[in-house]
Amino acid sequence: MRRSVLLWAAALLLGAGVAPAQAQMLGRAPDPDLNRDGVITAAEYRQAQVRSMTGALDKNKDGQVTRAEFKPLEDMARRFRGEGGAKRAAAMWDQADADRNGVVTTAEIQSAADRRFARADKDGDGRLDKVEFTSLRQSRASGGN
């Protein structure tokens, strides 16, 4: 179970940075459309992002992820993608740890999710339709926030 969670987290954080065969092996990130109504609200997106990060990596379940808890993901990225993958994972950590204190809190995850959601919500209706969400995923996969 623990290994599958790490594999899922790697797929989520590394996105299209892996080859198609590796992406299939690693799995896919969960769908943030929590109520399955065909659109994603800011609250759904925020909740899915928090679950993704803390659920997979927060080993002691204190609601935050330490650098030590994140290290297995970086190691996995190195194993699958070499030093480039490890560097990308480290860059993701640097972005997530906004206050540079060595811990990614729920508030930091939510804040980053809110920024990404606002950029993706092109029509400003407070919801991501399939086109907007696909664009968001493609942007993140290509190295965008």
C-alpha positions as CSV (number, residue, x, y, z in Angstrom):
1,M,0.0,0.0,0.0
2,R,2.7,2.5,1.0
3,R,4.6,1.9,-2.3
4,S,1.4,2.4,-4.3
5,V,0.8,5.7,-2.6
6,L,4.3,6.8,-3.4
7,L,3.9,5.7,-7.0
8,W,0.6,7.6,-7.2
9,A,2.2,10.7,-5.7
10,A,5.1,10.5,-8.2
11,A,2.6,10.4,-11.0
12,L,0.7,13.3,-9.6
13,L,3.7,15.5,-9.1
14,L,5.7,14.5,-12.1
15,G,2.7,14.4,-14.5
16,A,3.7,14.3,-18.2
17,G,7.4,14.5,-17.2
18,V,7.4,10.7,-17.5
19,A,7.1,8.7,-20.7
20,P,3.7,7.3,-21.6
21,A,4.6,3.8,-20.5
22,Q,5.9,5.1,-17.2
23,A,2.8,7.3,-16.6
24,Q,0.6,4.2,-17.1
25,M,2.7,2.3,-14.7
26,L,2.7,5.0,-12.1
27,G,-1.1,5.6,-12.4
28,R,-3.1,8.8,-12.6
29,A,-3.9,11.6,-10.2
30,P,-7.5,11.4,-8.8
31,D,-10.2,13.4,-10.4
32,P,-10.8,16.6,-8.4
33,D,-14.5,16.7,-9.5
34,L,-15.5,15.4,-6.0
35,N,-19.3,15.5,-6.5
36,R,-19.0,14.2,-10.1
37,D,-21.2,17.0,-11.6
38,G,-18.8,17.7,-14.6
39,V,-17.2,20.8,-13.2
40,I,-14.6,21.5,-10.6
41,T,-15.1,24.3,-8.1
42,A,-12.3,26.1,-6.3
43,A,-13.2,24.2,-3.1
44,E,-13.1,20.8,-4.8
45,Y,-9.7,21.6,-6.5
46,R,-8.2,22.9,-3.2
47,Q,-9.4,19.8,-1.3
48,A,-8.1,17.5,-3.9
49,Q,-4.7,19.2,-3.9
50,V,-4.5,19.0,-0.1
51,R,-5.5,15.3,-0.2
52,S,-3.0,14.6,-2.9
53,M,0.0,16.1,-1.1
54,T,-0.7,15.3,2.5
55,G,-2.5,12.0,1.9
56,A,0.4,10.5,0.0
57,L,3.4,12.1,1.8
58,D,2.3,13.1,5.3
59,K,3.6,10.0,7.1
60,N,2.8,11.1,10.7
61,K,-0.6,12.6,9.6
62,D,0.1,16.0,11.2
63,G,-1.4,17.9,8.3
64,Q,2.0,19.0,6.9
65,V,4.8,17.5,4.8
66,T,8.4,17.8,5.9
67,R,11.3,17.7,3.5
68,A,12.2,14.3,5.0
69,E,8.7,13.0,4.1
70,F,9.0,14.4,0.6
71,K,12.5,12.8,0.0
72,P,11.1,9.3,-1.1
73,L,9.3,11.1,-3.9
74,E,12.4,12.9,-5.0
75,D,14.3,9.5,-4.9
76,M,11.6,7.9,-7.0
77,A,11.8,10.7,-9.5
78,R,15.6,10.2,-9.7
79,R,15.1,6.4,-10.2
80,F,12.5,6.9,-13.1
81,R,13.8,10.1,-14.7
82,G,17.4,10.5,-13.6
83,E,18.9,13.6,-12.2
84,G,16.5,15.7,-14.3
85,G,13.6,14.1,-12.6
86,A,15.1,14.7,-9.2
87,K,15.7,18.3,-10.0
88,R,12.1,18.8,-11.1
89,A,10.9,17.2,-7.8
90,A,13.2,19.5,-5.9
91,A,11.9,22.5,-7.8
92,M,8.4,21.4,-6.9
93,W,9.3,21.3,-3.3
94,D,10.8,24.8,-3.5
95,Q,7.6,26.1,-5.0
96,A,5.4,24.3,-2.4
97,D,7.4,25.5,0.6
98,A,6.5,29.1,0.1
99,D,8.0,30.4,3.4
100,R,11.1,28.2,3.0
101,N,10.8,26.8,6.5
102,G,11.3,23.1,5.5
103,V,7.6,22.2,5.9
104,V,4.7,22.4,3.4
105,T,1.6,23.2,5.3
106,T,-2.0,22.7,4.3
107,A,-2.3,26.5,4.0
108,E,0.6,26.6,1.5
109,I,-1.0,23.8,-0.5
110,Q,-4.3,25.6,-0.5
111,S,-2.8,28.9,-1.5
112,A,-0.9,27.4,-4.4
113,A,-4.1,25.5,-5.5
114,D,-6.1,28.8,-5.4
115,R,-3.5,30.5,-7.6
116,R,-3.5,27.7,-10.1
117,F,-7.3,27.6,-10.1
118,A,-7.7,31.3,-10.7
119,R,-5.3,31.2,-13.6
120,A,-7.1,28.2,-15.1
121,D,-10.6,29.7,-14.7
122,K,-10.4,31.6,-17.9
123,D,-14.1,32.8,-17.9
124,G,-14.0,33.7,-14.2
125,D,-17.1,31.8,-13.3
126,G,-15.5,30.1,-10.3
127,R,-15.7,26.7,-11.9
128,L,-13.4,24.7,-14.2
129,D,-15.1,23.0,-17.1
130,K,-13.4,20.1,-18.9
131,V,-11.5,22.4,-21.3
132,E,-10.2,24.6,-18.6
133,F,-9.2,21.6,-16.4
134,T,-7.5,19.9,-19.3
135,S,-5.5,23.1,-20.0
136,L,-4.5,23.3,-16.4
137,R,-3.2,19.7,-16.4
138,Q,-1.3,20.3,-19.6
139,S,0.2,23.5,-18.2
140,R,1.3,21.7,-15.0
141,A,2.7,18.7,-17.0
142,S,4.8,21.0,-19.1
143,G,6.4,22.6,-16.1
144,G,3.9,25.4,-15.3
145,N,2.6,25.9,-11.8
